[in-house]
């Protein structure tokens, strides 16, 4: 169901043909990179947080992690990830398939500056065995992002 929601969303941007489904798991950055044969940094991981009692998503490179001081500087609160068992309800996709496509209406999407070092990236597509190949411009268009932010550091 979640994969179908994401694909339907991407169809509005003529990007649904870029969706790939796999026989193996792509739920983690390492699994996705191995499945796609790319660097972990090219995997666009989507992280779920609560800011001011509202769910948000931050899309970043697979080889980055949230820098707590940068996060606090941007959002004026401590980084608080959504609990595993609440992600699907609050975002619209379960952990392992979270992406900025076909999400619940009240979720703001932010793109981290770390993504700009790649021409092409691979976000999940609503399931733990899917991805979509996108350029940064296509990600911008299809994610309906609120703004570019700088809240990460390389691992």
N, C-alpha and C positions, 0 to 999 in steps of 0.2 A: 504493500500500500504506500509506504513512504517513498520507495523508489519511483512508483508511478506518479506521485505528487511532484517529485523533483523533475521527472522527465516532462510532465505536462507544463510545468513552469518554464523549463528550458525551451520547450517547443515555441513559446511566444517570441523567443529570440533566435529561432532557427538554429538552435544548438543541440537539440535532442539527438541528432545523428552522431554527436561526439561522445555520447554515453557508452561506456563499456561495462559489461557484466562479466564476472569471473567465476570459475568453478571453485577457486580457493578464496580464503578470507583476505580482505584488504582493509580490515578494521583498524589496524595500527599503522603508523607511518612506515615502520620496517616492513611489514607484510605488503603494504601497497607499493613501496619502492621495489621490493623483490618481484612482485607480480608484474609491474610495469617495466622493470628493467631500467629504472632511472635513479637519480640521487635522492636521498631522503629530503633534501631541501626543496625539491620540485613538487613534493606532495604538499598540497595546501590543506593544512589541518584547521578545523573549525572548532574553536573552544567556546564553551557556554558559561556565561557568568550572570550574576544578579547584581544590578546597579540600581539603587533607589527603588528596590522592590520590583524591578522590571527585568525580564530576561534580555540579554544582549548576546551577540555572537562576534567573535574576533577571528578573522581568517588570517593565518600566518604561515610561514614556511614550516615544513616538517622538522627542520633542524634548529628551530628557535624555541625559546620558552618565554613566558611572561616575566618581565622585570617588574617586581612589585613596586619599586619606587616610581618608575615611569607610569605604571597603571594608576597609582594613587595620585600622581601629579595630573593625569588626564581626567580621571573620573572622581577625584576627591573622596575616595573610599578605598578600603583594602580590597584586593582581588579576592572574590568569593565565587568559586566555581559552583555551578548547579549540581546538586546531589545526583548521583548516577540514576537513581530510580525516579527522578523528577524530570530528567532531560526530555524524554519523549513527549510528556504532557505539556511542558512549557515551551518547547521549541517546535515540535512537530516531527522530529526524527529521533530515533534511538541512538545511544552511544555506539560508535563504530560506523555510523552512516550520516552523522550530523554534517550538514552543508547549508549554505545560504539560499538554497533553492526550494521553493514549495514549503516554506516555513509558516508558522502562525503569524497572523497579522501584526501583533503587538511587539514583535522582536526587531530591534535595530541591529543592523550589520555594520561592522567596521572592518576595514582592510588595513593590515599592518604593513608599514613601509618595507619590511623584510622581503615581501613578495616581489618588489620591483627589480630585484637582481636577476629574475628569470623572465624569459620571453613567454614560456609556456609552463603552466602548472596543472596539477591534477587534484582537484577537490573530490571528496566522496560525493555520492549522488543518492543519498537517502537510505542506503543499505550497507551492510558490512562486507559486501562483495561487488562493489561498483565504484566507478570513478568517471569523471568527465574531463576530457582534454580541452583546456581553454587558454587563450592568450590573456594577458593582463587586461587588455581593453574589453574582451568578452566577459571576463569576470566582473569588471566594473559595471558593465551594462546589465548582466543577468542577475547580479546579486542585490541590486537596488540598495547599494551601500550608502550609509549616511556620510562617512568621511574616511579619508586616509589618516591613520594615527601611527605613532611610534611608541609602542609599549612592550617591545620584545628585546631579547638579547640572544645571540647565538649560543647554542649548547656547547 
